Amino acid sequence: MKKIILCFLLVGVIGQFSFAQKKIWDETEEQKTERLSWWTEARFGMFIHWGLYAQAGRHEWVKKYERTTNEEYQKYFEIFNPDMFNPKEWAKKAKKAGMKYAVITTKHHEGFAMFKSGYSDYTVTNTPYGKDIIKKWVDAFRAEGLGIGFYYSLIDWHHPEYTIDRVHPQSANTQEEYDELNKGRDMTVYKEYLKNQVREILTNYGKIDILWLDYSFPGKFGKGREDWGSVELLKMVRELQPGIIVNDGADLKEYYGGWDFTTPEQFKVDKWPEVDGKKIPWETCQTFSGSWGYYRDEHTWKDNKQLLVLLIESVSKGGNLLLNVGPTARGTFDERADKALKEMGDWMKYNSRSIYGCTQAPDGFVAPANTLLTYNEKTNRLYIHLLDYPMKNFMIKGFGNKVKYAQFLHDASELKISKPYGHWIKQEVGENDINLSLPVTKPNVEVPVMEIFLKN
């Protein structure tokens, strides 16, 4: 994945992009909404970063950070053999956690393909493992009814024709140094290679639901749409997989059909992202800790409440959460990831109704202090997530006249509605304020949820 700082730049400038007239393909806004409907309904997915870097066990950017050469990195390729890889177990864990789709790295920046390719020998089928990991993964996740997503890195630190740039392990400081390093390299050859491999992954595994292209970095010593051949690439993608959903990594923000959703990375947005005043589909991708790939000695792991709040807050602003797992070199999930997935699944088992099919609450519904709101338009129900559990009395101000019935979501137990008494609470009570009576003892739920049935 790109460095976190790039996400801040993305979020900071997102408002500067416009819906331009350049088109990759023809599709109405209504057709696009329908194409993305399953994804906006799902809200929660699993990201999987897996490759040779799992053997180093110290970040997926280890080749860059340690300025490793292809020759030095080759040792990982020669011994890669994830003998405990069981994609059926992975799929069951994702489903039990409440995830509805998954995106796996088919090739990361290191250039190693986790699939059988006719255009490269640097693939998993040429390692001691010898089998097409992507095929096994697709079959297992599809069998569990999960949406299938492929991540493909536009960047490639192994290909001999890929020109060295500012994020490359052999990056330099001056134009003269880059000119010397790139003598004999031909980016047009790599551009065709990139296109051919994307064609492979979108042809050989049936219907693919999501494509993650990662990532463009225009500017000095960088790369953008011309380097990747992004326009032709996306035209091919749309032709091969008309129903696919594509992220915004190919530097085609100005092209209609060049992207479907924006992707703030490791970042909580302040509000639903917009372009030209129009709310756009979005998904935040987040890690359990500070790395995407397996990092044995990294210990800044988020706790259960932090992860749940990430999910709830994303939905409360109309977005999705793609939560990452970095498997070990033997093909297992880190025990810390297993624990986090289980805890999220325990909460989702009883509270997923406040996530699936939900979005930002309509205007006029102001979240009470220390809460997050989500709303399901089809059922006309509002969900109040209690981040800080109150004592007994919980006042809803301003929209109490719209409440028909209230209950806890985890057990469907009624919450009695009454009119607040102003002299008790020592503050003015509005005409549309109501009080909900809660038990003094917090339910045994990390984040309790109140389900509010609204009047039609």
ABEGO torsion letter per residue (X at the ends): XBBAAAAAAAAAAAAABBBBABBABBBBAAAAAAAAAAAAAAGBBBBBBBBAAAAAGBEAAAAAAAGBBAAAAAAAAAABBBAABBAAAAAAAAAAAGBABBBBBABBAAGBBABBBAABABBAAABAAGBBAAAAAAAAAAAAGBBBBBBBBABBAABAABBBBAABAABBABAAAAAAAABGBBAAAAAAAAAAAAAAAAAAAEBBABBBBOBBBBEBGBBBAAAAGAAAAAAAAAAABAABBBBAAAGAAABBGABABBBBBGBBBABBBBBGGBBBBBBBBBBABABABBBAABABBBBAAAAAAAAAAAAAAGBBBBBBBBBBAAGBBBAAAAAAAAAAAAAAAAAAAAABGBBBBBBGBBBBBGBBBBBBAAAGBBBBBBABBBBGBBBBBGAAAABABBBBAAAGBBBBBBBBBAAAAGBBBBAABBBBBBBABBBBBABBBBBBBBBX
